[in-house]
Amino acid sequence: MTEHYAVFGNPIAHSLSPRIHALFALQTGQDICYEAILAPRDGFAETVRKFIAAGGRGANVTVPFKEAASRLATTLTPRAQAAGAVNTLTFTADGIHGDNTDGAGLVRDIETNLGFRPDGRRILLLGAGGAARGVILPLMEKRPASVFIANRTAEKARRLAGEFGVQGGGFETLASRQFDLVINATSAGLSAATLPLPAGVFAPGCLAYEMVYGRETPFMQQARAAGARVADGLGMLVEQAAEAFFLWRGARPDTAPVLAVLRA
């Protein structure tokens, strides 16, 4: 019997999630239907409850509803609690279970697809909003040498860094620092804005990771010009989806062929 899943967002028509999960299901022999659902900005919870009443088994959640999904969930995993947001919901007789697979997806892409080990490395996380918060705990679990959070508003960076026991500050504090892994979790890539990063911030052999995918952002251009290896966030998107699929179905898909299809 076909079981139903969905991704909720606003907007949502652009989402690759239905295609990704269809490829996962085909590969693993799972009988599921996965759709994209546009939820009203003031009606997320009601839309999800209607989906549950119609037999929905689980859902992904994207902007702008991740914090609302955290409030809707009756239980939260430690990584969802640390992120303060939920991107994966599982519906059972016991309630609505909330998880956040973004950080796990990022780390898996970096380690498995890009062959870069975060352990013992100096990590710079750009941004202090929800995207940054969602990946800090999984990154720290890899035991890096250090994590530094930089943001245009220095106080916001210091506040977020303080919650996780790491360092933080404004972009001006980066002038004398170098990092092995630089992750752009700001929204600058969506607006083609340039971040005020000193060229020396990218250490030799540095991996520069842009969470935005599907475009060459100013961050990627700057990192490439500084000699860094550059990656976009498509792998993170696929890997966080694979983590959600595994939570729902107990089967972990091979992401490499799915990534190849999407990049083609």
C-alpha positions as CSV (number, residue, x, y, z in Angstrom):
1,M,0.0,0.0,0.0
2,T,1.5,3.3,-1.1
3,E,2.4,5.6,1.8
4,H,2.4,9.3,1.5
5,Y,5.0,11.9,2.3
6,A,5.4,15.6,1.4
7,V,7.5,18.7,1.6
8,F,5.9,21.9,3.0
9,G,7.1,25.4,2.1
10,N,6.1,28.8,0.7
11,P,7.2,29.1,-2.1
12,I,7.6,25.4,-2.9
13,A,7.1,24.9,-6.7
14,H,10.9,25.0,-7.2
15,S,11.6,22.2,-4.8
16,L,13.7,19.3,-6.0
17,S,12.6,17.1,-3.0
18,P,9.8,15.2,-4.9
19,R,12.3,14.2,-7.6
20,I,15.0,13.3,-5.1
21,H,12.6,11.1,-3.1
22,A,11.2,9.5,-6.2
23,L,14.7,8.5,-7.2
24,F,15.4,7.1,-3.7
25,A,12.1,5.1,-3.7
26,L,12.9,3.6,-7.1
27,Q,16.4,2.7,-6.1
28,T,15.4,1.1,-2.8
29,G,12.1,-0.5,-3.9
30,Q,9.9,1.6,-1.5
31,D,6.3,2.2,-2.4
32,I,5.8,5.8,-1.5
33,C,4.2,8.9,-3.0
34,Y,6.0,12.2,-2.2
35,E,4.5,15.6,-3.2
36,A,5.2,19.3,-2.7
37,I,2.6,21.2,-0.7
38,L,2.2,25.0,-0.6
39,A,1.2,26.0,2.9
40,P,-0.2,29.4,3.7
41,R,2.2,31.5,5.7
42,D,-0.4,31.7,8.5
43,G,-1.7,28.2,8.1
44,F,1.3,25.8,8.3
45,A,0.1,23.8,11.3
46,E,-3.4,23.4,9.9
47,T,-2.1,22.3,6.5
48,V,0.1,19.6,8.2
49,R,-2.7,18.3,10.3
50,K,-4.9,17.9,7.3
51,F,-2.1,15.9,5.6
52,I,-1.8,13.7,8.7
53,A,-5.6,13.2,8.8
54,A,-5.4,12.1,5.1
55,G,-2.9,9.4,6.0
56,G,0.4,11.2,5.7
57,R,3.3,9.4,7.3
58,G,6.0,12.1,7.3
59,A,7.1,15.4,5.8
60,N,10.0,17.6,5.1
61,V,9.8,21.3,6.0
62,T,11.5,24.2,4.2
63,V,11.4,27.9,4.5
64,P,9.7,29.7,6.2
65,F,8.3,27.0,8.4
66,K,11.2,25.2,10.1
67,E,10.7,27.0,13.4
68,A,6.9,26.5,13.2
69,A,7.6,22.8,12.7
70,S,9.7,22.8,15.8
71,R,6.7,24.2,17.8
72,L,4.3,21.7,16.1
73,A,6.3,18.6,17.0
74,T,5.5,16.8,20.2
75,T,9.0,15.4,20.6
76,L,12.3,16.7,19.3
77,T,15.7,15.0,18.8
78,P,18.8,16.5,20.4
79,R,19.9,17.9,17.0
80,A,16.5,19.5,16.4
81,Q,16.7,21.0,19.8
82,A,20.1,22.4,19.2
83,A,19.1,23.8,15.8
84,G,15.9,25.4,17.1
85,A,14.2,24.2,13.9
86,V,12.8,21.1,12.3
87,N,13.1,20.0,8.7
88,T,11.8,16.5,9.1
89,L,8.5,15.3,10.7
90,T,7.4,11.8,11.3
91,F,3.8,11.1,12.1
92,T,3.0,8.1,14.4
93,A,0.2,7.1,16.8
94,D,2.4,8.6,19.6
95,G,2.5,12.0,18.0
96,I,4.6,14.3,15.7
97,H,8.3,13.7,16.0
98,G,10.6,16.4,14.9
99,D,14.2,16.1,13.7
100,N,16.7,18.2,11.8
101,T,18.8,16.5,9.1
102,D,20.5,19.6,7.7
103,G,23.7,19.3,9.7
104,A,24.0,15.6,9.1
105,G,23.5,16.2,5.4
106,L,26.1,18.9,5.3
107,V,28.7,16.7,7.2
108,R,27.9,13.6,5.0
109,D,28.4,15.6,1.8
110,I,31.7,17.1,3.0
111,E,33.0,13.7,4.2
112,T,31.6,11.2,1.8
113,N,31.1,13.1,-1.5
114,L,33.9,15.6,-1.2
115,G,36.4,13.5,0.8
116,F,37.2,16.2,3.3
117,R,37.6,15.3,7.0
118,P,36.5,18.0,9.4
119,D,38.2,16.5,12.5
120,G,41.2,18.5,13.6
121,R,40.4,21.3,11.1
122,R,39.8,25.0,11.7
123,I,36.2,25.7,10.7
124,L,34.7,29.1,9.8
125,L,30.9,29.4,9.7
126,L,29.6,32.5,8.0
127,G,26.2,33.6,9.3
128,A,24.4,33.4,12.6
129,G,20.9,32.7,11.5
130,G,18.9,29.5,11.3
131,A,21.0,27.9,8.5
132,A,24.1,28.3,10.6
133,R,22.5,27.2,13.9
134,G,21.2,24.0,12.2
135,V,24.7,22.7,11.4
136,I,26.8,23.7,14.4
137,L,26.2,20.6,16.6
138,P,26.9,18.0,13.8
139,L,30.1,19.9,12.9
140,M,31.3,20.0,16.5
141,E,30.6,16.3,16.9
142,K,33.4,15.7,14.3
143,R,35.9,17.2,16.8
144,P,37.4,20.0,14.7
145,A,40.3,22.0,16.1
146,S,38.2,25.1,16.3
147,V,34.9,26.6,15.2
148,F,34.5,30.4,14.6
149,I,31.2,32.0,13.7
150,A,31.4,35.3,11.8
151,N,28.5,37.6,11.0
152,R,27.9,41.2,9.8
153,T,26.2,41.8,13.2
154,A,29.1,40.8,15.5
155,E,26.9,40.6,18.6
156,K,24.6,38.1,16.9
157,A,27.6,35.9,16.1
158,R,29.0,36.1,19.6
159,R,25.6,35.2,21.1
160,L,25.2,32.1,18.9
161,A,28.9,31.1,19.5
162,G,28.4,31.5,23.2
163,E,25.5,29.0,23.1
164,F,27.8,26.3,21.7
165,G,31.0,27.3,23.5
166,V,32.9,28.5,20.4
167,Q,34.3,31.8,19.3
168,G,32.4,34.4,17.3
169,G,32.6,38.0,16.0
170,G,32.2,40.3,13.1
171,F,33.9,40.0,9.7
172,E,36.5,42.5,10.7
173,T,37.9,40.0,13.2
174,L,38.9,37.6,10.4
175,A,41.8,39.7,9.0
176,S,44.6,37.7,10.8
177,R,42.9,34.3,10.8
178,Q,43.0,31.3,8.4
179,F,40.6,28.3,8.1
180,D,40.7,24.9,6.5
181,L,36.9,24.8,6.0
182,V,34.8,27.9,5.3
183,I,31.0,27.4,5.1
184,N,28.7,30.1,3.9
185,A,25.5,29.8,5.7
186,T,24.4,33.4,5.0
187,S,21.7,34.4,2.5
188,A,24.2,36.4,0.5
189,G,24.3,33.9,-2.3
190,L,20.6,34.3,-3.0
191,S,21.0,38.0,-3.5
192,A,24.4,37.9,-5.2
193,A,25.8,40.0,-2.3
194,T,29.6,40.0,-1.7
195,L,30.8,39.2,1.8
196,P,33.7,41.3,3.2
197,L,36.1,38.4,3.6
198,P,39.9,38.9,3.6
199,A,41.6,36.8,0.9
200,G,43.9,35.3,3.5
201,V,41.0,33.6,5.3
202,F,41.2,30.6,3.0
203,A,44.2,28.4,4.2
204,P,46.1,26.4,1.7
205,G,44.0,23.3,0.8
206,C,40.9,25.0,2.1
207,L,37.4,23.7,1.2
208,A,34.9,26.6,0.7
209,Y,31.4,25.3,1.0
210,E,28.4,27.4,-0.3
211,M,25.0,26.2,1.0
212,V,23.2,27.8,-1.9
213,Y,23.2,25.5,-5.0
214,G,22.5,26.0,-8.7
215,R,24.5,29.2,-9.2
216,E,28.0,30.6,-9.0
217,T,27.8,33.0,-6.0
218,P,30.2,35.8,-5.2
219,F,31.5,33.7,-2.2
220,M,32.4,30.9,-4.5
221,Q,34.1,33.3,-6.9
222,Q,36.1,34.9,-4.1
223,A,37.1,31.5,-2.7
224,R,38.1,30.2,-6.1
225,A,40.2,33.3,-6.8
226,A,42.0,32.7,-3.4
227,G,42.9,29.1,-4.5
228,A,40.4,27.3,-2.4
229,R,38.5,24.2,-3.5
230,V,34.8,25.1,-3.9
231,A,31.6,23.2,-3.5
232,D,27.9,24.2,-3.6
233,G,25.0,22.9,-1.5
234,L,23.4,20.5,-3.9
235,G,25.1,17.6,-2.1
236,M,23.8,18.8,1.2
237,L,20.3,18.9,-0.2
238,V,20.5,15.3,-1.4
239,E,22.2,14.0,1.8
240,Q,19.7,15.7,4.2
241,A,16.9,14.1,2.1
242,A,18.6,10.7,2.3
243,E,18.8,11.0,6.1
244,A,15.1,11.8,6.3
245,F,14.3,8.9,3.9
246,F,16.3,6.6,6.2
247,L,14.4,7.9,9.3
248,W,11.0,7.2,7.6
249,R,11.8,4.0,5.7
250,G,14.7,2.3,7.4
251,A,16.6,2.2,4.1
252,R,19.6,4.4,3.2
253,P,19.8,5.2,-0.5
254,D,23.0,5.5,-2.5
255,T,23.2,9.3,-3.1
256,A,25.9,9.3,-5.7
257,P,23.7,8.3,-8.7
258,V,21.0,10.7,-7.5
259,L,23.5,13.6,-7.3
260,A,24.8,12.6,-10.8
261,V,21.3,12.8,-12.2
262,L,20.6,16.2,-10.7
263,R,23.9,17.7,-11.8
264,A,23.3,16.4,-15.3
